[in-house]
């Protein structure tokens, strides 16, 4: 109905979201049926992103500190 009314952007976005949700659900259920923990894949992605952000933040802090120490010692 939305597509007929010209609301193609929202219709296609919602359609893609539904397709992606169904795909994730099927993967989770099949992994669970095989005895694997498929839900951990999402948790691993989040943990990896957090670790990467922490490393970047630590590197930024190190660069900031080294930059200010050079200014103070100069």
GROMACS elastic network, one bead per residue, 0.5 to 0.9 nm:
[ bonds ]
;  ai    aj funct       b0    kb
    1     4     6  0.51966   500
    1     5     6  0.64059   500
    1     6     6  0.89521   500
    1     7     6  0.88862   500
    1    11     6  0.88877   500
    2     5     6  0.50892   500
    2     6     6  0.64812   500
    2     7     6  0.53110   500
    2     8     6  0.68880   500
    2    10     6  0.80533   500
    2    11     6  0.60969   500
    3     6     6  0.52506   500
    3     7     6  0.53560   500
    3     8     6  0.50046   500
    3     9     6  0.84875   500
    3    10     6  0.85915   500
    3    11     6  0.61023   500
    3    12     6  0.82909   500
    4     7     6  0.74924   500
    4     8     6  0.81359   500
    5     8     6  0.80948   500
    6     9     6  0.84989   500
    7    10     6  0.59126   500
    7    11     6  0.62254   500
    7    12     6  0.87345   500
    8    11     6  0.50195   500
    8    12     6  0.59298   500
    8    13     6  0.83979   500
    9    12     6  0.53754   500
    9    13     6  0.61347   500
    9    14     6  0.86234   500
   10    13     6  0.50631   500
   10    14     6  0.60431   500
   10    15     6  0.83891   500
   11    14     6  0.53296   500
   11    15     6  0.60612   500
   11    16     6  0.86670   500
   12    16     6  0.61014   500
   12    17     6  0.85310   500
   13    16     6  0.52393   500
   13    17     6  0.62040   500
   13    18     6  0.86821   500
   14    18     6  0.61578   500
   14    19     6  0.86226   500
   15    18     6  0.51691   500
   15    19     6  0.62391   500
   15    20     6  0.86488   500
   16    19     6  0.50585   500
   16    20     6  0.60896   500
   16    21     6  0.84900   500
   17    20     6  0.51305   500
   17    21     6  0.60402   500
   17    22     6  0.86038   500
   18    21     6  0.50271   500
   18    22     6  0.61471   500
   18    23     6  0.85629   500
   19    22     6  0.52141   500
   19    23     6  0.62101   500
   19    24     6  0.87284   500
   20    23     6  0.50606   500
   20    24     6  0.62008   500
   20    25     6  0.85662   500
   21    24     6  0.52072   500
   21    25     6  0.61304   500
   21    26     6  0.86348   500
   22    25     6  0.50517   500
   22    26     6  0.61274   500
   22    27     6  0.86075   500
   23    26     6  0.51759   500
   23    27     6  0.62046   500
   23    28     6  0.85948   500
   24    27     6  0.51158   500
   24    28     6  0.60887   500
   24    29     6  0.85821   500
   25    28     6  0.51032   500
   25    29     6  0.61166   500
   25    30     6  0.85363   500
   26    29     6  0.51639   500
   26    30     6  0.60224   500
   26    31     6  0.84287   500
   27    30     6  0.52127   500
   27    31     6  0.59933   500
   27    32     6  0.84528   500
   27    38     6  0.72497   500
   28    31     6  0.51828   500
   28    32     6  0.60843   500
   28    33     6  0.85722   500
   28    37     6  0.80454   500
   28    38     6  0.52170   500
   28    39     6  0.63553   500
   29    32     6  0.50505   500
   29    33     6  0.60864   500
   29    34     6  0.86465   500
   29    38     6  0.80015   500
   30    34     6  0.62527   500
   30    35     6  0.87006   500
   30    36     6  0.86116   500
   30    38     6  0.82984   500
   31    34     6  0.51275   500
   31    35     6  0.63201   500
   31    36     6  0.50452   500
   31    37     6  0.63550   500
   31    38     6  0.51600   500
   31    39     6  0.84366   500
   32    35     6  0.50565   500
   32    36     6  0.54110   500
   32    37     6  0.60652   500
   32    38     6  0.64284   500
   32    39     6  0.85136   500
   33    36     6  0.74679   500
   34    37     6  0.87947   500
   35    38     6  0.88248   500
   36    39     6  0.87567   500
   37    40     6  0.57615   500
   37    41     6  0.78019   500
   38    41     6  0.57155   500
   38    42     6  0.79873   500
   39    42     6  0.59256   500
   39    43     6  0.69280   500
   39    44     6  0.89695   500
   40    44     6  0.58889   500
   40    45     6  0.84927   500
   41    44     6  0.50345   500
   41    45     6  0.62838   500
   41    46     6  0.87543   500
   42    45     6  0.50980   500
   42    46     6  0.63613   500
   42    47     6  0.86764   500
   43    46     6  0.51080   500
   43    47     6  0.61191   500
   43    48     6  0.85450   500
   44    47     6  0.50072   500
   44    48     6  0.59993   500
   44    49     6  0.84907   500
   45    48     6  0.51499   500
   45    49     6  0.61944   500
   45    50     6  0.86623   500
   46    49     6  0.51084   500
   46    50     6  0.61943   500
   46    51     6  0.86262   500
   47    50     6  0.50629   500
   47    51     6  0.61046   500
   47    52     6  0.85279   500
   48    51     6  0.50932   500
   48    52     6  0.60768   500
   48    53     6  0.85412   500
   49    52     6  0.50840   500
   49    53     6  0.61243   500
   49    54     6  0.85629   500
   50    53     6  0.50600   500
   50    54     6  0.61007   500
   50    55     6  0.86267   500
   51    54     6  0.50136   500
   51    55     6  0.61905   500
   51    56     6  0.86094   500
   52    55     6  0.51298   500
   52    56     6  0.61903   500
   52    57     6  0.85478   500
   53    56     6  0.50652   500
   53    57     6  0.60185   500
   53    58     6  0.85017   500
   54    57     6  0.50232   500
   54    58     6  0.60457   500
   54    59     6  0.85039   500
   55    58     6  0.50745   500
   55    59     6  0.60919   500
   55    60     6  0.85097   500
   56    59     6  0.50492   500
   56    60     6  0.60470   500
   56    61     6  0.85639   500
   57    61     6  0.61280   500
   57    62     6  0.85167   500
   58    61     6  0.50970   500
   58    62     6  0.61036   500
   58    63     6  0.85706   500
   59    63     6  0.60923   500
   59    64     6  0.84944   500
   60    63     6  0.50621   500
   60    64     6  0.60488   500
   60    65     6  0.85168   500
   61    65     6  0.60230   500
   61    66     6  0.84490   500
   62    65     6  0.51314   500
   62    66     6  0.60201   500
   62    67     6  0.84051   500
   63    66     6  0.51301   500
   63    67     6  0.59547   500
   63    68     6  0.85707   500
   64    67     6  0.50946   500
   64    68     6  0.61963   500
   64    69     6  0.85289   500
   65    68     6  0.52045   500
   65    69     6  0.60017   500
   65    70     6  0.85507   500
   66    69     6  0.51229   500
   66    70     6  0.62210   500
   66    71     6  0.87231   500
   67    70     6  0.53154   500
   67    71     6  0.64910   500
   67    72     6  0.88483   500
   68    71     6  0.50052   500
   68    72     6  0.61483   500
   68    73     6  0.85906   500
   69    73     6  0.60288   500
   69    74     6  0.84137   500
   70    73     6  0.51682   500
   70    74     6  0.59290   500
   71    74     6  0.52759   500
